[in-house]
Amino acid sequence: MKTKALAAVLWELLAIGILTACGSSTEYAEVGAEEDSLITVGFSQVGAESDWRNSCTNSVMEAFSDDNGFNLIFSDAQQKQENQIKAVRDFISQDVDYIIIDPITESGWDQSLKEASDAGIPVIIVDRRVDSDDSLYTAAIGSDFELEGKKACAYLKAYLEKTSYKGEVNIVDIQGTIGASATIGRSKAFDDAAKENGWNVLAQETGEFTQAKGQEVMESILKRHDNVNVVYCENDNEAFGVRDAIEAAGKKVGTNLKRGEILLLSFDTTRAGLTETLNGTILVNTECNPLYGERLASMVRTLEEGGTLEKHTYIEENQYSANELVKSVVVDGTTYPVTLLTQEILDERPY
Ligand code: GYE
């Protein structure tokens, strides 16, 4: 951004020089007006830990392009909240028009949000949530992570019934980043369902939403337990690592428990994740949509035009399965369809 601002100043000086020499200042005024009309948005992103995250970043960058009238200041926090807090301070000192935060963890935001609010800069929270008082931010848009988890667990329960599986369910939860909304919601749904259905929880450990950590953690769990038959992976990248760990241990991932295959459940429905659903490696993949760019840009435009936003918005999400046995799941009295994944569906998906 600094380079860009400097280039703009140089361009303006050049324009003054040239135009003064020509005896006219009309064109200079136009160049200045164009620069000023861009809306400056500071975006503090979590990091680049997963395929989901990269799709989210691309979507925001596309929507907040210069051509669309925005001047985006992008900051990658590398999965550290302290970097996000620093980024928000930098945005405030640069006097941006809006701040967007995808908070790594839910807690610890009061001070930053207060600083932005004192500076009169509207803040939009995206994807994950914060546990601060909601008067401290303008709006929040994200996923209902507990609902995602409940849908995944309801699918597992229904699948076990449809396949008449009567044996023990020896399950493992590979959690996401500790303290992140996505982990809190998905883990809570897991804990409740395991209790309710009498599933035997062998381990519950964080894979930090990355493939490498997912694999490492699963390798160590497999050394301690030789009876794992279901793994609830809190995102696709962890599922890839878990798959590799299981195969390296000489076991098989698949959709048939009675044949001794290990079932994988996952979240995100990224292209790579759904490819694993199509080939039967991930039994059910519960959607988490990362395409926030356009939604956020339209929220900012609404504020620019003096409009108001809903305080909290949850986006709608689907569920895709490798097997046709379970066609829908019921969560808290609502029925949600489960789509049998096909190559055609996968080809048409935007991410
Ligand atoms: O599931 C995971 C990512 O916050 C919903 O973060 C997001 C999660 C997503 O790293 O892949």
Boltz pocket constraint, residues with backbone or C-beta under 6 A from the ligand:
constraints:
  - pocket:
      binder: B
      contacts: [[A, 49], [A, 50], [A, 51], [A, 52], [A, 53], [A, 127], [A, 128], [A, 143], [A, 182], [A, 208], [A, 209], [A, 234], [A, 235], [A, 236], [A, 237], [A, 267], [A, 268], [A, 288]]
      max_distance: 6.0
